[in-house]
């Protein structure tokens, strides 16, 4: 028969899963925006998302205007 452990065992978390907030400060939201915005603009231009975004904005304006 298999033996059971009756007590709870504490395991250490691997080093790669532990938070490193003490070593690395968090990024400011403006920096994250500055990194993501050029990528978003490039994707909009490459895949023709401008027309879809204009359609969505027009629908939102119509909805607010009611």
BAKE-712820 format. One record per residue: x, y negated, z negated of N, C-alpha, C, O in turn; residue number from 1. Coordinates in Angstrom, 3 decimals. Each point is the difference from the previous one (the first is absolute). Last residue first. Layout:
BEGIN
<n.px:X	n.py:Y	n.pz:Z	ca.px:X	ca.py:Y	ca.pz:Z	c.px:X	c.py:Y	c.pz:Z	o.px:X	o.py:Y	o.pz:Z	pos:NUM>
...
//
This chain:
BEGIN
<n.px:-27.714	n.py:-60.000	n.pz:29.318	ca.px:-1.432	ca.py:0.271	ca.pz:-0.179	c.px:-0.533	c.py:-0.547	c.pz:-1.263	o.px:-1.188	o.py:0.150	o.pz:-0.285	pos:66>
<n.px:5.888	n.py:-0.223	n.pz:1.750	ca.px:-0.827	ca.py:-1.087	ca.pz:0.485	c.px:-1.492	c.py:0.224	c.pz:-0.207	o.px:-0.779	o.py:-0.946	o.pz:0.116	pos:65>
<n.px:4.152	n.py:4.240	n.pz:-1.083	ca.px:0.034	ca.py:-1.071	ca.pz:-0.994	c.px:-0.951	c.py:-1.122	c.pz:0.395	o.px:-0.601	o.py:-0.640	o.pz:-0.864	pos:64>
<n.px:1.115	n.py:4.186	n.pz:3.893	ca.px:-0.606	ca.py:0.505	ca.pz:-1.225	c.px:-0.041	c.py:-1.079	c.pz:-1.083	o.px:-0.993	o.py:-0.114	o.pz:-0.719	pos:63>
<n.px:3.197	n.py:-0.814	n.pz:4.802	ca.px:-1.459	ca.py:0.123	ca.pz:0.230	c.px:-0.700	c.py:0.456	c.pz:-1.271	o.px:-1.086	o.py:-0.486	o.pz:-0.314	pos:62>
<n.px:5.745	n.py:0.392	n.pz:0.212	ca.px:-0.521	ca.py:-1.371	ca.pz:0.048	c.px:-1.510	c.py:0.017	c.pz:0.222	o.px:-0.727	o.py:-0.774	o.pz:-0.621	pos:61>
<n.px:2.950	n.py:4.876	n.pz:0.825	ca.px:-0.014	ca.py:-0.496	ca.pz:-1.372	c.px:-0.552	c.py:-1.421	c.pz:-0.059	o.px:-0.758	o.py:-0.334	o.pz:-0.910	pos:60>
<n.px:1.401	n.py:2.311	n.pz:5.108	ca.px:-1.104	ca.py:0.664	ca.pz:-0.687	c.px:-0.106	c.py:-0.484	c.pz:-1.445	o.px:-1.102	o.py:-0.152	o.pz:-0.526	pos:59>
<n.px:4.740	n.py:-1.375	n.pz:3.045	ca.px:-1.239	ca.py:-0.581	ca.pz:0.515	c.px:-1.222	c.py:0.620	c.pz:-0.682	o.px:-0.958	o.py:-0.704	o.pz:-0.320	pos:58>
<n.px:5.189	n.py:2.510	n.pz:-0.655	ca.px:-0.121	ca.py:-1.338	ca.pz:-0.587	c.px:-1.287	c.py:-0.672	c.pz:0.457	o.px:-0.665	o.py:-0.665	o.pz:-0.795	pos:57>
<n.px:1.729	n.py:4.824	n.pz:2.686	ca.px:-0.351	ca.py:0.160	ca.pz:-1.407	c.px:-0.186	c.py:-1.358	c.pz:-0.680	o.px:-0.918	o.py:-0.182	o.pz:-0.800	pos:56>
<n.px:2.450	n.py:0.222	n.pz:5.251	ca.px:-1.382	ca.py:0.484	ca.pz:-0.064	c.px:-0.470	c.py:0.144	c.pz:-1.448	o.px:-1.127	o.py:-0.369	o.pz:-0.329	pos:55>
<n.px:5.631	n.py:-0.726	n.pz:1.096	ca.px:-0.857	ca.py:-1.135	ca.pz:0.348	c.px:-1.468	c.py:0.398	c.pz:-0.057	o.px:-0.834	o.py:-0.783	o.pz:-0.454	pos:54>
<n.px:4.031	n.py:4.141	n.pz:-0.176	ca.px:-0.007	ca.py:-0.891	ca.pz:-1.156	c.px:-0.895	c.py:-1.217	c.pz:0.269	o.px:-0.705	o.py:-0.463	o.pz:-0.896	pos:53>
<n.px:1.374	n.py:3.484	n.pz:4.397	ca.px:-0.807	ca.py:0.613	ca.pz:-1.049	c.px:-0.081	c.py:-0.896	c.pz:-1.226	o.px:-1.054	o.py:-0.118	o.pz:-0.626	pos:52>
<n.px:3.873	n.py:-1.227	n.pz:4.129	ca.px:-1.411	ca.py:-0.065	ca.pz:0.417	c.px:-0.919	c.py:0.577	c.pz:-1.071	o.px:-1.052	o.py:-0.566	o.pz:-0.295	pos:51>
<n.px:5.736	n.py:0.905	n.pz:-0.371	ca.px:-0.447	ca.py:-1.386	ca.pz:-0.108	c.px:-1.477	c.py:-0.126	c.pz:0.359	o.px:-0.746	o.py:-0.695	o.pz:-0.691	pos:50>
<n.px:3.616	n.py:4.706	n.pz:0.911	ca.px:-0.925	ca.py:-0.150	ca.pz:-1.106	c.px:-0.551	c.py:-1.410	c.pz:-0.139	o.px:-0.901	o.py:-0.236	o.pz:-0.806	pos:49>
<n.px:4.142	n.py:2.826	n.pz:3.951	ca.px:-1.170	ca.py:-0.756	ca.pz:0.406	c.px:-1.025	c.py:-0.177	c.pz:-1.085	o.px:-1.197	o.py:-0.047	o.pz:0.284	pos:48>
<n.px:5.722	n.py:2.170	n.pz:-0.430	ca.px:-1.156	ca.py:0.856	ca.pz:0.219	c.px:-1.276	c.py:-0.762	c.pz:0.324	o.px:-1.083	o.py:0.587	o.pz:-0.008	pos:47>
<n.px:5.417	n.py:-2.764	n.pz:-0.747	ca.px:0.281	ca.py:1.193	ca.pz:0.796	c.px:-1.258	c.py:0.780	c.pz:0.354	o.px:-0.126	o.py:0.498	o.pz:1.118	pos:46>
<n.px:-0.085	n.py:-4.375	n.pz:-3.987	ca.px:0.348	ca.py:-0.362	ca.pz:1.375	c.px:0.207	c.py:1.233	c.pz:0.881	o.px:-0.415	o.py:0.008	o.pz:1.159	pos:45>
<n.px:-0.438	n.py:0.598	n.pz:-5.753	ca.px:-1.172	ca.py:-0.628	ca.pz:0.624	c.px:0.295	c.py:-0.318	c.pz:1.449	o.px:-0.836	o.py:0.236	o.pz:0.872	pos:44>
<n.px:4.365	n.py:1.396	n.pz:-3.473	ca.px:-0.964	ca.py:1.056	ca.pz:0.308	c.px:-1.251	c.py:-0.563	c.pz:0.666	o.px:-0.561	o.py:0.622	o.pz:0.902	pos:43>
<n.px:3.831	n.py:-3.683	n.pz:-2.396	ca.px:0.526	ca.py:0.803	ca.pz:1.105	c.px:-0.983	c.py:1.095	c.pz:0.400	o.px:-0.215	o.py:0.236	o.pz:1.189	pos:42>
<n.px:-0.762	n.py:-2.814	n.pz:-4.980	ca.px:-0.145	ca.py:-0.798	ca.pz:1.219	c.px:0.484	c.py:0.790	c.pz:1.216	o.px:-0.632	o.py:-0.030	o.pz:1.056	pos:41>
<n.px:1.251	n.py:1.971	n.pz:-5.272	ca.px:-1.424	ca.py:-0.048	ca.pz:0.334	c.px:-0.230	c.py:-0.781	c.pz:1.283	o.px:-0.810	o.py:0.404	o.pz:0.835	pos:40>
<n.px:5.169	n.py:-0.277	n.pz:-2.597	ca.px:-0.383	ca.py:1.327	ca.pz:0.505	c.px:-1.463	c.py:0.011	c.pz:0.422	o.px:-0.344	o.py:0.582	o.pz:1.029	pos:39>
<n.px:2.019	n.py:-4.485	n.pz:-3.114	ca.px:0.536	ca.py:0.172	ca.pz:1.359	c.px:-0.354	c.py:1.358	c.pz:0.617	o.px:-0.257	o.py:0.093	o.pz:1.201	pos:38>
<n.px:-1.172	n.py:-0.884	n.pz:-5.756	ca.px:-0.674	ca.py:-0.817	ca.pz:0.998	c.px:0.598	c.py:0.112	c.pz:1.405	o.px:-0.765	o.py:0.122	o.pz:0.957	pos:37>
<n.px:2.575	n.py:1.972	n.pz:-5.064	ca.px:-1.079	ca.py:0.719	ca.pz:0.679	c.px:-0.624	c.py:-0.793	c.pz:1.143	o.px:-0.450	o.py:0.586	o.pz:0.984	pos:36>
<n.px:4.001	n.py:-2.343	n.pz:-3.824	ca.px:0.483	ca.py:1.215	ca.pz:0.650	c.px:-1.092	c.py:0.664	c.pz:0.839	o.px:0.284	o.py:0.550	o.pz:1.064	pos:35>
<n.px:-1.243	n.py:-4.412	n.pz:-3.626	ca.px:0.967	ca.py:-0.378	ca.pz:1.029	c.px:0.559	c.py:1.225	c.pz:0.726	o.px:0.387	o.py:-0.091	o.pz:1.165	pos:34>
<n.px:-3.225	n.py:0.758	n.pz:-4.867	ca.px:-0.754	ca.py:-0.555	ca.pz:1.125	c.px:0.933	c.py:-0.370	c.pz:1.143	o.px:-0.313	o.py:0.250	o.pz:1.164	pos:33>
<n.px:2.257	n.py:1.166	n.pz:-5.164	ca.px:-0.685	ca.py:1.128	ca.pz:0.638	c.px:-0.791	c.py:-0.468	c.pz:1.209	o.px:-0.024	o.py:0.676	o.pz:1.029	pos:32>
<n.px:1.999	n.py:-3.954	n.pz:-3.643	ca.px:1.045	ca.py:0.748	ca.pz:0.710	c.px:-0.619	c.py:1.192	c.pz:0.721	o.px:0.358	o.py:0.298	o.pz:1.139	pos:31>
<n.px:-3.103	n.py:-2.855	n.pz:-3.927	ca.px:0.334	ca.py:-0.759	ca.pz:1.210	c.px:1.078	c.py:0.705	c.pz:0.824	o.px:-0.002	o.py:-0.071	o.pz:1.229	pos:30>
<n.px:-1.309	n.py:1.815	n.pz:-5.520	ca.px:-0.974	ca.py:0.254	ca.pz:1.066	c.px:0.291	c.py:-0.756	c.pz:1.296	o.px:-0.304	o.py:0.494	o.pz:1.086	pos:29>
<n.px:4.280	n.py:1.017	n.pz:-4.406	ca.px:-1.028	ca.py:-1.039	ca.pz:-0.005	c.px:-0.975	c.py:0.282	c.pz:1.149	o.px:0.429	o.py:0.450	o.pz:1.062	pos:28>
<n.px:2.367	n.py:3.528	n.pz:-3.471	ca.px:0.076	ca.py:-0.982	ca.pz:1.064	c.px:-1.132	c.py:-1.014	c.pz:-0.130	o.px:-1.107	o.py:0.354	o.pz:-0.404	pos:27>
<n.px:3.486	n.py:2.379	n.pz:-3.787	ca.px:-0.984	ca.py:0.156	ca.pz:1.059	c.px:0.104	c.py:-1.150	c.pz:0.985	o.px:0.468	o.py:-1.087	o.pz:-0.337	pos:26>
<n.px:3.847	n.py:2.979	n.pz:-2.417	ca.px:-1.198	ca.py:-0.824	ca.pz:-0.200	c.px:-0.968	c.py:0.183	c.pz:1.160	o.px:0.405	o.py:0.368	o.pz:1.103	pos:25>
<n.px:3.237	n.py:3.204	n.pz:-3.073	ca.px:-0.353	ca.py:-0.780	ca.pz:1.177	c.px:-1.225	c.py:-0.841	c.pz:-0.302	o.px:-1.044	o.py:0.544	o.pz:-0.357	pos:24>
<n.px:2.909	n.py:2.056	n.pz:-3.147	ca.px:1.179	ca.py:-0.219	ca.pz:0.823	c.px:-0.296	c.py:-0.906	c.pz:1.192	o.px:0.834	o.py:-0.830	o.pz:0.362	pos:23>
<n.px:-4.223	n.py:2.157	n.pz:-3.431	ca.px:1.008	ca.py:-0.692	ca.pz:-0.792	c.px:1.226	c.py:-0.333	c.pz:0.851	o.px:0.683	o.py:-0.992	o.pz:-0.251	pos:22>
<n.px:-4.290	n.py:3.536	n.pz:2.035	ca.px:-0.346	ca.py:-1.402	ca.pz:-0.129	c.px:1.032	c.py:-0.775	c.pz:-0.806	o.px:0.168	o.py:-1.202	o.pz:0.211	pos:21>
<n.px:-0.768	n.py:5.941	n.pz:1.607	ca.px:1.263	ca.py:-0.716	ca.pz:-0.037	c.px:-0.246	c.py:-1.492	c.pz:-0.167	o.px:0.786	o.py:-0.821	o.pz:0.473	pos:20>
<n.px:-3.380	n.py:5.947	n.pz:-1.512	ca.px:-0.078	ca.py:-1.376	ca.pz:0.466	c.px:1.342	c.py:-0.683	c.pz:-0.174	o.px:0.725	o.py:0.245	o.pz:-0.964	pos:19>
<n.px:-1.197	n.py:5.044	n.pz:1.925	ca.px:-0.066	ca.py:-0.944	ca.pz:-1.107	c.px:-0.001	c.py:-1.418	c.pz:0.539	o.px:0.638	o.py:-0.297	o.pz:1.010	pos:18>
<n.px:-0.143	n.py:4.279	n.pz:1.689	ca.px:-1.386	ca.py:-0.373	ca.pz:-0.273	c.px:-0.119	c.py:-0.997	c.pz:-1.140	o.px:-1.080	o.py:-0.545	o.pz:-0.226	pos:17>
<n.px:5.283	n.py:2.500	n.pz:1.740	ca.px:-0.569	ca.py:-0.752	ca.pz:1.117	c.px:-1.451	c.py:-0.395	c.pz:-0.237	o.px:-0.515	o.py:-0.843	o.pz:0.734	pos:16>
<n.px:3.049	n.py:3.528	n.pz:-3.879	ca.px:0.470	ca.py:-1.382	ca.pz:0.041	c.px:-0.666	c.py:-0.802	c.pz:1.117	o.px:-0.222	o.py:-1.202	o.pz:-0.151	pos:15>
<n.px:-2.399	n.py:5.322	n.pz:-2.161	ca.px:1.216	ca.py:-0.177	ca.pz:0.803	c.px:0.344	c.py:-1.484	c.pz:0.135	o.px:-0.873	o.py:-0.862	o.pz:-0.094	pos:14>
<n.px:-1.688	n.py:2.525	n.pz:-4.268	ca.px:-0.316	ca.py:-0.296	ca.pz:1.396	c.px:1.298	c.py:-0.147	c.pz:0.776	o.px:0.984	o.py:-0.511	o.pz:-0.536	pos:13>
<n.px:-1.647	n.py:3.668	n.pz:-3.853	ca.px:0.467	ca.py:-1.308	ca.pz:0.453	c.px:-0.406	c.py:-0.197	c.pz:1.448	o.px:0.035	o.py:0.932	o.pz:0.804	pos:12>
<n.px:-2.706	n.py:2.109	n.pz:-4.491	ca.px:0.969	ca.py:0.036	ca.pz:1.090	c.px:0.403	c.py:-1.421	c.pz:0.364	o.px:-0.815	o.py:-0.922	o.pz:-0.029	pos:11>
<n.px:-1.490	n.py:3.938	n.pz:-4.263	ca.px:0.171	ca.py:-1.313	ca.pz:0.607	c.px:1.086	c.py:0.115	c.pz:1.054	o.px:1.103	o.py:0.476	o.pz:-0.269	pos:10>
<n.px:-4.802	n.py:3.156	n.pz:-1.986	ca.px:1.400	ca.py:-0.292	ca.pz:0.295	c.px:0.074	c.py:-1.354	c.pz:0.689	o.px:-0.814	o.py:-0.313	o.pz:0.869	pos:9>
<n.px:-2.760	n.py:2.885	n.pz:-4.443	ca.px:0.163	ca.py:-0.814	ca.pz:1.210	c.px:1.474	c.py:-0.286	c.pz:0.191	o.px:0.695	o.py:-0.377	o.pz:-0.943	pos:8>
<n.px:-2.658	n.py:4.941	n.pz:-1.440	ca.px:0.316	ca.py:-1.413	ca.pz:-0.232	c.px:0.095	c.py:-0.754	c.pz:1.318	o.px:0.146	o.py:0.591	o.pz:1.069	pos:7>
<n.px:-0.971	n.py:4.128	n.pz:-1.165	ca.px:-1.053	ca.py:-0.630	ca.pz:-0.783	c.px:0.250	c.py:-1.487	c.pz:-0.220	o.px:-0.956	o.py:-0.752	o.pz:-0.185	pos:6>
<n.px:2.121	n.py:4.609	n.pz:4.120	ca.px:0.629	ca.py:-0.959	ca.pz:-0.898	c.px:-1.103	c.py:-0.730	c.pz:-0.741	o.px:-0.940	o.py:-0.507	o.pz:0.613	pos:5>
<n.px:0.942	n.py:5.679	n.pz:1.474	ca.px:-0.480	ca.py:-1.372	ca.pz:0.098	c.px:0.773	c.py:-0.871	c.pz:-0.962	o.px:0.417	o.py:0.432	o.pz:-1.075	pos:4>
<n.px:0.527	n.py:4.504	n.pz:3.952	ca.px:-0.067	ca.py:-0.720	ca.pz:-1.274	c.px:-0.462	c.py:-1.436	c.pz:0.242	o.px:0.279	o.py:-0.595	o.pz:1.042	pos:3>
<n.px:-1.410	n.py:5.315	n.pz:1.737	ca.px:0.726	ca.py:-1.257	ca.pz:0.039	c.px:-0.150	c.py:-0.717	c.pz:-1.336	o.px:-1.076	o.py:-0.011	o.pz:-0.599	pos:2>
<n.px:1.005	n.py:5.447	n.pz:1.343	ca.px:-0.821	ca.py:-1.178	ca.pz:0.000	c.px:0.868	c.py:-1.246	c.pz:0.000	o.px:1.129	o.py:-0.001	o.pz:-0.490	pos:1>
//
